[in-house]
């Protein structure tokens, strides 16, 4: 087989799977870090045809309001691959942990672990 005949085949794209091409990590809030507070935030958002994140809303935060602002600010900067579709009501869960050995959070949706 020549080099031309050796084609690397990629798995087919999943229709409902969107993944960021650029992701900004949230900043761990100083007060939460000083008090060793860990938690999670679930966010709902849309992705427009250009790949920009729109309409970010906090669905749930635990503990309430501790990580909401930094999670929302970071997600608003994420970028996705442009597409012909407007993707509505996507969910992501950002987990805030003091270190890599922190207890794992229950996985309800795609999770991103943020460490100090």
Residue, then its C-alpha position, 0 to 999 in steps of 0.5 A: x500500500x502506498x502512502x496515498x492509500x493509507x487514509x486515517x479514518x475518523x469516527x463519524x461525528x455524533x449528531x447531538x454532540x457539541x464540544x468546545x474548541x476554546x475553553x476558559x477555565x473559571x477562576x476559583x473564588x478567593x473566599x471559597x479557596x480560603x474557606x476550603x469550599x468545594x462545589x458545582x454549578x450546572x449551566x444552561x446555554x445556547x450556541x449560535x451558528x458562529x460557535x459563540x455561547x449565548x444566553x448563559x443561565x445558572x440552573x443549579x449551584x451547590x453551595x448556592x451562589x458561591x461559584x455561579x458568577x465565575x462559572x458563568x463568566x468563564x462559559x460566556x468566553x467558550x467557543x464551539x465549532x461553527x455549524x449550520x444549526x443553533x444549538x439551544x439548551x445545552x447543559x454543562x456542570x463545572x466542578x470546583x475542587x481544592x485539589x486533584x484528590x478531592x471527592x468526585x462529584x456525581x456526574x449528571x452531565x458533561x463535567x469539567x473539574x476546576x482546581x485551585 
